[in-house]
Amino acid sequence: MLFSIGYYWLKKRGRKSRRTILRENFGEESATLEPLQFDWVVIEAASNNFSTDNYIGKGGFGEVYKGILVDGREVAIKRLSKSSNQGVEEFKNEVLLIAKLQHRNLVAFIGFCLEEQEKILIYEYVPNQSLDYFLFDSQQQKLLTWVERFNIIGGIVRGILYLHEHSRLKVIHRDLKPSNILLNENMIPKISDFGLARIVEISQDEGNTNRIAGTFGYMSPEYAMLGQFSEKSDIYSFGVMLLEIIAGKKNKSPFTPHHVAYDLLNHVWRQWMDQTPISILDLNIKEDYSANEVIKCIQIGLLCVQNDPNARPSIVTVASYLSSYAIELPTPKEPAFFLHGRTYSDVLALESSSTQSANSSVLFSINQMSASTFIPR
């Protein structure tokens, strides 16, 4: 009897400790998040003690493992690296945000663990890896037909439409790119990685930040230079990604030496002006595609990457463009970062000298799996 009482008391004390940790990290939200909290022993068992056989990959957040819960569900377990400085805040942000979102084209959030100095995120397991694997891997490119690409584009649009318009929150993702688009067994796209996302008021048009975070080649100019983010900065990122899906090529980072004057956006714009837009299409799908769909998607992509945020369409407008052949699309203007031979670094340096503050910081990631590095601004 004494043993049972002692065991119950220790267990209860442990639960209080976890609740305290939860409250310290999430404040008033801790009560709603408690049902999503997993015990560390459950995570260890699901991942077979983080076996190398279950290892999936590594990103800026940390390592990712496949796991199987006691109820048989397959999950992806993201384990925060203890050496990751920015990961703690991103972890909190992702838990608070993704727990409130639910959509077919968003990766499903299962739960999290805050225990034993560990920070774990648990998601549904998506077996077909990420979109960049299919677009940019020379062996996998042939597996994506035009029909599949067009359906993936539509699914991404529906996911963004939910974030911007249809959820009870207005969410700016801030890091839309192919490596953050996961594909399930039916090639249905699911937007992932909400560590950098921001919630804004429904009536709010834009926000500002001194901590610019994102990925070279996908950030809109007003966000990269001035820290201004909005729905239209997500639209810019989507436009870059859309053109990548069509071309099967990465957008060259404007910060990459010797590749400033000729990146994907410039190439697409030149072909558009020469009235040969189909020439940008991935060679792997030349035999099977709808010319009208391809041209329309190229035009949408160019509209999304225009320099002026107000000239870019909203995601509602993009969805209407995709779903209707009766709507006449506007004529796009040349894309942002089309600098006629000037390097983007020169422009950034010039702009930064007049706008930066001593306390601002810039967090960028390379065009891979959310790997991040700090660069002084």
C-alpha positions in Angstrom: 0.0 0.0 0.0 2.8 2.4 0.9 4.6 1.5 -2.4 1.3 2.3 -4.4 0.8 5.6 -2.6 4.4 6.5 -3.2 4.2 5.6 -6.8 1.0 7.6 -7.3 2.5 10.6 -5.5 5.6 10.6 -7.6 3.6 10.3 -10.8 1.3 13.1 -9.8 4.3 15.2 -8.9 5.7 14.5 -12.4 2.5 15.6 -14.0 2.5 18.8 -12.1 6.1 19.4 -13.2 5.1 18.9 -16.8 2.2 21.3 -16.4 4.5 23.9 -14.9 6.9 23.6 -17.8 4.0 23.8 -20.2 2.7 26.9 -18.4 6.2 28.5 -18.4 6.5 28.1 -22.1 3.0 28.7 -23.4 1.3 30.7 -20.7 -2.5 31.0 -21.0 -2.5 28.5 -24.0 -1.1 25.7 -21.8 -4.6 24.4 -20.9 -5.6 23.9 -24.5 -2.2 22.3 -25.5 -2.0 19.8 -22.6 -4.0 17.1 -24.5 -1.4 17.3 -27.3 1.5 16.7 -25.0 3.3 13.3 -25.2 5.4 11.6 -22.6 9.1 11.2 -23.5 8.9 7.5 -23.0 6.2 7.3 -25.7 8.5 9.2 -28.1 11.4 7.0 -27.4 9.3 3.8 -28.0 7.8 5.2 -31.2 11.2 6.0 -32.7 12.9 2.9 -31.3 15.1 5.2 -29.2 15.8 7.4 -32.2 17.3 4.5 -34.2 19.3 5.3 -37.3 17.0 3.0 -39.2 14.2 5.5 -38.5 16.2 8.6 -39.5 14.6 10.6 -42.2 16.6 13.8 -42.6 17.9 17.0 -41.0 16.9 20.6 -41.2 17.5 23.9 -39.4 15.2 22.7 -36.6 17.0 19.5 -36.0 16.7 15.8 -36.9 13.6 14.1 -38.2 12.7 10.4 -37.5 9.9 8.2 -38.5 7.9 6.7 -35.6 5.0 4.4 -35.0 2.7 5.3 -32.1 1.0 2.6 -29.9 -2.2 3.0 -31.9 -0.4 2.2 -35.1 -0.2 5.7 -36.6 2.9 6.5 -38.5 4.4 9.8 -37.5 7.3 12.1 -38.3 9.2 13.1 -35.1 11.1 16.4 -35.3 13.7 16.6 -32.5 15.0 20.1 -31.7 18.8 20.3 -31.8 20.1 21.4 -28.5 22.7 23.5 -30.3 20.0 25.4 -32.3 19.7 29.0 -31.0 16.7 30.1 -33.0 14.9 26.8 -32.7 13.4 27.4 -29.2 11.3 30.3 -30.3 10.4 28.6 -33.6 9.3 25.5 -31.6 7.0 27.6 -29.4 5.6 29.4 -32.4 5.0 26.3 -34.4 3.2 24.5 -31.5 1.0 27.5 -30.8 0.1 28.1 -34.4 -0.2 24.7 -36.1 -2.3 23.3 -33.2 -5.0 25.8 -34.3 -4.9 25.0 -38.0 -6.4 22.0 -39.8 -6.6 21.6 -43.6 -6.1 18.9 -46.2 -3.2 20.8 -47.7 -1.4 21.5 -44.4 0.6 18.8 -42.7 -1.4 17.4 -39.7 0.0 18.2 -36.3 -0.2 15.2 -33.8 1.4 16.6 -30.7 4.7 17.6 -29.0 6.9 16.8 -26.1 8.5 19.1 -23.5 10.4 16.8 -21.2 13.9 15.7 -20.2 15.2 19.0 -21.7 13.9 17.7 -25.1 11.7 19.6 -27.5 9.8 17.4 -29.9 7.2 18.0 -32.6 5.1 15.2 -33.9 3.4 15.3 -37.3 1.6 12.9 -39.6 4.1 10.9 -41.6 4.2 11.9 -45.3 5.9 9.2 -47.3 6.8 10.9 -50.6 9.3 13.4 -49.1 9.2 17.0 -50.2 8.5 18.6 -53.5 12.1 19.7 -54.1 13.2 16.1 -54.1 10.9 15.5 -57.2 11.7 18.7 -58.9 15.4 19.0 -58.6 16.7 15.4 -58.3 17.7 14.2 -61.7 16.3 10.7 -61.2 13.0 11.7 -59.7 12.1 14.5 -62.1 10.7 12.0 -64.6 8.2 10.8 -62.1 6.2 14.1 -62.0 3.8 14.5 -65.0 2.3 17.8 -65.9 -1.1 16.6 -64.6 0.6 15.9 -61.2 2.4 19.2 -61.2 -0.8 21.1 -62.0 -2.7 19.3 -59.2 0.2 20.1 -56.8 0.0 23.8 -57.7 -3.8 23.7 -57.1 -3.3 22.0 -53.7 -0.6 24.6 -52.6 -3.0 27.4 -53.6 -5.8 25.8 -51.5 -3.4 25.5 -48.5 -2.4 29.2 -48.8 -6.0 30.2 -49.3 -6.8 28.6 -46.0 -4.0 30.3 -44.2 -4.7 33.8 -45.6 -8.5 33.7 -45.8 -10.4 30.7 -44.4 -8.8 29.8 -41.1 -9.9 31.6 -37.9 -6.4 33.2 -38.0 -4.7 35.1 -40.8 -1.4 33.4 -41.1 1.7 34.6 -43.1 3.9 31.6 -43.6 7.1 33.5 -44.5 9.1 30.5 -45.7 7.1 28.9 -48.6 9.5 26.9 -50.8 9.5 23.3 -52.3 11.4 21.8 -49.4 8.5 22.9 -47.2 5.8 21.2 -49.4 5.4 17.6 -48.4 3.7 15.0 -50.7 1.7 12.1 -49.4 1.2 8.7 -51.1 -1.4 10.3 -53.5 0.9 13.2 -54.3 -1.3 15.6 -52.4 0.8 18.6 -51.3 0.9 19.6 -47.6 2.5 22.8 -46.5 4.8 22.3 -43.5 7.3 24.1 -41.3 5.5 26.9 -39.5 8.4 27.9 -37.3 8.7 31.3 -39.0 5.0 31.9 -39.6 3.2 35.0 -38.1 -0.4 35.6 -37.1 -1.8 39.0 -38.1 -5.1 40.6 -37.5 -7.8 39.8 -40.0 -8.0 43.5 -40.9 -4.3 44.0 -40.9 -2.5 44.4 -44.3 1.1 43.9 -43.3 3.6 43.6 -40.4 7.2 44.6 -39.8 10.1 42.8 -38.2 13.7 43.5 -37.4 14.5 39.8 -37.5 14.2 38.9 -41.2 14.0 35.1 -41.6 13.5 33.1 -44.8 15.3 31.6 -47.7 17.3 33.3 -50.4 15.5 33.3 -53.8 12.0 33.1 -52.3 11.8 36.3 -50.2 10.1 39.3 -51.7 12.2 42.5 -52.0 10.2 44.5 -49.5 10.7 41.7 -46.9 14.3 41.0 -47.7 15.3 44.7 -47.6 12.8 46.4 -45.3 11.4 43.6 -43.1 7.9 44.2 -44.4 5.9 41.0 -44.6 2.3 40.5 -45.7 0.1 38.2 -47.7 1.8 39.5 -50.8 5.2 38.4 -49.5 3.8 34.8 -49.4 2.4 35.4 -52.9 5.9 36.3 -54.1 7.3 33.1 -52.6 4.5 31.1 -54.2 5.2 32.7 -57.6 8.9 31.6 -57.5 7.9 28.1 -56.5 5.2 28.0 -59.3 7.8 28.8 -61.9 10.2 26.2 -60.4 7.5 23.6 -60.7 7.0 24.4 -64.4 10.7 24.6 -65.3 12.0 21.8 -63.0 14.8 24.2 -62.1 15.8 26.1 -59.0 15.6 29.8 -58.9 19.2 31.0 -58.5 19.8 32.9 -55.4 20.4 36.5 -56.2 23.1 36.4 -53.6 25.0 33.6 -55.3 28.2 35.0 -57.0 28.2 35.0 -60.9 24.5 34.1 -61.1 22.9 37.5 -60.3 22.1 38.7 -63.8 20.6 35.4 -65.0 18.4 33.5 -62.6 15.1 31.6 -63.3 12.9 34.6 -63.0 15.0 36.5 -65.5 15.0 33.6 -67.9 11.2 33.2 -67.7 10.7 36.9 -68.2 12.9 36.9 -71.3 11.0 34.0 -72.8 7.7 35.6 -72.0 8.8 38.8 -73.7 10.1 36.8 -76.7 6.6 35.1 -76.8 8.2 31.7 -76.3 7.1 30.9 -72.7 6.6 27.1 -73.4 10.4 26.9 -73.9 10.9 27.1 -70.1 8.9 23.8 -69.6 10.8 21.0 -68.0 12.1 18.8 -70.8 10.9 15.7 -68.9 7.2 16.6 -69.7 7.5 17.9 -73.3 5.4 15.0 -74.6 2.4 15.3 -72.3 1.0 18.7 -71.2 -1.7 21.3 -71.8 -0.2 24.3 -73.5 -3.0 26.6 -72.2 -2.5 25.4 -68.6 1.3 25.9 -68.9 1.1 29.4 -70.3 -1.6 30.4 -67.8 0.6 29.1 -64.9 3.6 30.9 -66.2 1.6 34.1 -66.4 0.3 33.7 -62.9 3.9 33.0 -61.7 5.1 36.3 -63.3 2.2 38.2 -61.8 3.1 36.9 -58.4 6.8 37.9 -58.5 6.2 41.6 -59.6 8.2 44.1 -57.7 5.2 46.1 -56.5 3.4 44.1 -53.8 0.1 45.9 -54.7 0.4 44.6 -58.3 0.6 41.0 -57.2 -2.7 39.1 -57.1 -4.2 37.9 -53.8 -4.4 34.2 -53.3 -8.2 34.4 -53.8 -7.5 35.9 -57.3 -4.8 33.3 -58.0 -7.4 30.5 -57.2 -9.9 32.1 -59.5 -7.3 32.3 -62.3 -6.5 28.6 -61.9 -10.1 27.4 -61.8 -11.6 29.4 -64.7 -10.6 29.7 -68.3 -13.0 32.6 -68.9 -11.0 35.1 -66.8 -8.6 37.3 -68.7 -5.3 37.6 -66.8 -3.5 41.0 -66.5 -0.2 41.5 -68.4 2.7 41.0 -66.0 5.5 43.5 -65.5 9.1 42.5 -65.2 9.8 40.5 -62.0 11.6 41.8 -58.9 15.3 41.4 -58.9 15.4 41.8 -62.6 18.3 44.3 -62.3 19.7 44.6 -65.8 23.2 43.5 -64.8 23.4 45.1 -61.4 24.1 42.8 -58.5 21.5 42.4 -55.9 24.2 42.7 -53.2 24.9 46.3 -54.5 21.2 47.2 -54.3 20.8 45.6 -50.8 23.9 47.4 -49.5 22.5 50.7 -50.8 19.1 50.1 -49.4 20.4 48.8 -46.1 22.6 51.9 -45.5 19.5 54.1 -45.3 17.1 51.7 -43.5 18.9 49.4 -41.2 19.1 49.9 -37.4 21.8 48.8 -35.1 19.6 46.3 -33.4 18.2 44.6 -36.5 19.2 41.1 -37.4 18.8 38.9 -40.5 18.1 35.2 -40.5 18.3 33.5 -43.9 18.4 29.8 -44.9 19.9 28.3 -48.0 17.7 26.8 -50.7 17.6 23.4 -49.0 15.9 21.9 -45.9 15.4 25.0 -43.7 19.1 25.2 -42.7 19.6 28.6 -41.2 22.5 30.9 -40.6 22.9 34.4 -39.0 24.1 37.2 -41.2 24.7 40.7 -39.8 22.6 43.4 -41.5 
